[in-house]
Amino acid sequence: MWKSPKLMGVQVLSGVFAVIVVLVVLLPQTLSRVEAACAAPIINAVPQVGGELQIKIQSPCRKGELVVGRYGELMIIERFDENGNLAFHVDCFLGDREIELTFENATRPTIRSCAAVEKALTKVAIVWGDHVDLDLHAFEYAAALGSDYDRSARNPGSYDIARSDYSRSGRSHGFMSTISDGEKLGHNVEVYTLLRHAAEPRGLIAMGVGFGSHNNFLEYCGYGLRKQLRTDINVYILEYGELRSYERELAAQPCGSTPEPVIGNLVPNILLGNRRAIGPANGE
């Protein structure tokens, strides 16, 4: 069943007050750093190929401080380096929405717009809040697990590679535009971006979710816990300019059993040839 976008893994509070609360909980020692007036930061936001936005911030009086960003329901937390510089990218899988940046001593957030995503691009994203390393997989044209066209954090590809394959084969190809090791202070995100070929006949790209190389599944079982490891994830599909989302729960195999390498019923498959993404995961 389709549901409107709503993140479950981390409780998302709203407004500047909520951002301040998050900062106090995470790193209270940083709050007392800025007592004197601090000049407004210099922010440069540049759209990138593949529906991404590169954000660079300079603020020498904010060395080591946190910045909290909000892109729709997504919470992004980054830190200035020792010189007061910060660079990060935002994958625009929610479409062309504003990005709200809040600094520790700011009275008002700074607003920047995410890049408009071309309608020829399809984005499939998973978002979760727990410290678990998950890998989104895209099996292009029945690719086998671990093969060249199994796109995941272990074989992400790139925009240039996808564009080359697209031009050479006359078929749609994609890449992992964002990957995560599950250790973000805010939400963890992985995004597969597909370059759709307008003249392509029908085809299928199967999607799945597995545990990454840095997952704590074995550590979890080592504590003697016998119940299943579970984590809430949200699935987003931006396709032909329309956004859909699904709430899912990933449950690992019980301790002592062999875990499935990839779970295939959490993320809808992508159907090619001007058809919408569909599959057993979408509940339709």
Secondary structure as the mmCIF struct_conf table of DSSP 4:
data_model
#
loop_
_struct_conf.conf_type_id
_struct_conf.id
_struct_conf.beg_label_comp_id
_struct_conf.beg_label_asym_id
_struct_conf.beg_label_seq_id
_struct_conf.end_label_comp_id
_struct_conf.end_label_asym_id
_struct_conf.end_label_seq_id
STRN STRN1 LYS A 3 LYS A 3
BEND BEND1 GLY A 9 VAL A 10
HELX_LH_PP_P HELX_LH_PP_P1 GLN A 11 LEU A 13
HELX_RH_AL_P HELX_RH_AL_P1 GLY A 15 LEU A 26
HELX_RH_3T_P HELX_RH_3T_P1 PRO A 28 THR A 30
TURN_TY1_P TURN_TY1_P1 LEU A 31 SER A 32
BEND BEND2 ARG A 33 ARG A 33
BEND BEND3 ALA A 36 ALA A 36
HELX_LH_PP_P HELX_LH_PP_P2 ALA A 39 PRO A 41
STRN STRN2 ILE A 42 GLN A 48
TURN_TY1_P TURN_TY1_P2 VAL A 49 GLY A 51
STRN STRN3 GLU A 52 GLN A 58
HELX_RH_3T_P HELX_RH_3T_P2 PRO A 60 ARG A 62
TURN_TY1_P TURN_TY1_P3 LYS A 63 GLY A 64
STRN STRN4 LEU A 66 TYR A 71
TURN_TY1_P TURN_TY1_P4 GLY A 72 GLU A 73
STRN STRN5 LEU A 74 ARG A 79
TURN_TY1_P TURN_TY1_P5 GLU A 82 ASN A 83
BEND BEND4 GLY A 84 GLY A 84
STRN STRN6 ASN A 85 ASP A 91
TURN_TY1_P TURN_TY1_P6 PHE A 93 LEU A 94
BEND BEND5 ASP A 96 ASP A 96
STRN STRN7 GLU A 98 PHE A 103
TURN_TY1_P TURN_TY1_P7 GLU A 104 ASN A 105
BEND BEND6 THR A 107 ARG A 108
STRN STRN8 THR A 110 SER A 113
HELX_LH_PP_P HELX_LH_PP_P3 CYS A 114 GLU A 118
TURN_TY1_P TURN_TY1_P8 LYS A 119 ALA A 120
STRN STRN9 LEU A 121 TRP A 128
BEND BEND7 ASP A 130 HIS A 131
STRN STRN10 LEU A 134 GLU A 140
TURN_TY1_P TURN_TY1_P9 TYR A 141 TYR A 141
BEND BEND8 ALA A 142 ALA A 142
HELX_LH_PP_P HELX_LH_PP_P4 ALA A 143 ALA A 144
TURN_TY1_P TURN_TY1_P10 LEU A 145 GLY A 146
BEND BEND9 SER A 147 SER A 147
TURN_TY1_P TURN_TY1_P11 ASP A 148 TYR A 149
STRN STRN11 ASP A 150 ARG A 151
STRN STRN12 SER A 152 SER A 152
TURN_TY1_P TURN_TY1_P12 ALA A 153 ARG A 154
STRN STRN13 ASN A 155 ASN A 155
HELX_RH_AL_P HELX_RH_AL_P2 TYR A 159 SER A 169
BEND BEND10 GLY A 170 ARG A 171
STRN STRN14 HIS A 173 THR A 178
BEND BEND11 GLY A 182 GLY A 182
BEND BEND12 LEU A 185 GLY A 186
STRN STRN15 ASN A 188 LEU A 195
TURN_TY1_P TURN_TY1_P13 ALA A 198 ALA A 199
BEND BEND13 ARG A 202 ARG A 202
STRN STRN16 GLY A 203 PHE A 211
TURN_TY1_P TURN_TY1_P14 SER A 213 HIS A 214
HELX_RH_AL_P HELX_RH_AL_P3 PHE A 217 GLY A 222
TURN_TY1_P TURN_TY1_P15 TYR A 223 GLY A 224
BEND BEND14 LYS A 227 LYS A 227
HELX_LH_PP_P HELX_LH_PP_P5 GLN A 228 LEU A 229
STRN STRN17 ARG A 230 GLU A 239
TURN_TY1_P TURN_TY1_P16 TYR A 240 GLY A 241
STRN STRN18 GLU A 242 ALA A 251
HELX_LH_PP_P HELX_LH_PP_P6 ALA A 252 PRO A 254
TURN_TY1_P TURN_TY1_P17 CYS A 255 GLY A 256
BEND BEND15 SER A 257 SER A 257
HELX_LH_PP_P HELX_LH_PP_P7 THR A 258 GLU A 260
BEND BEND16 PRO A 261 PRO A 261
STRN STRN19 ILE A 263 ILE A 263
BEND BEND17 ASN A 265 VAL A 267
HELX_LH_PP_P HELX_LH_PP_P8 PRO A 268 PRO A 268
STRN STRN20 ASN A 269 ASN A 269
STRN STRN21 ILE A 270 LEU A 272
BEND BEND18 GLY A 273 ASN A 274
STRN STRN22 ILE A 278 ILE A 278
BEND BEND19 GLY A 279 GLY A 279
HELX_RH_3T_P HELX_RH_3T_P3 PRO A 280 ASN A 282
#
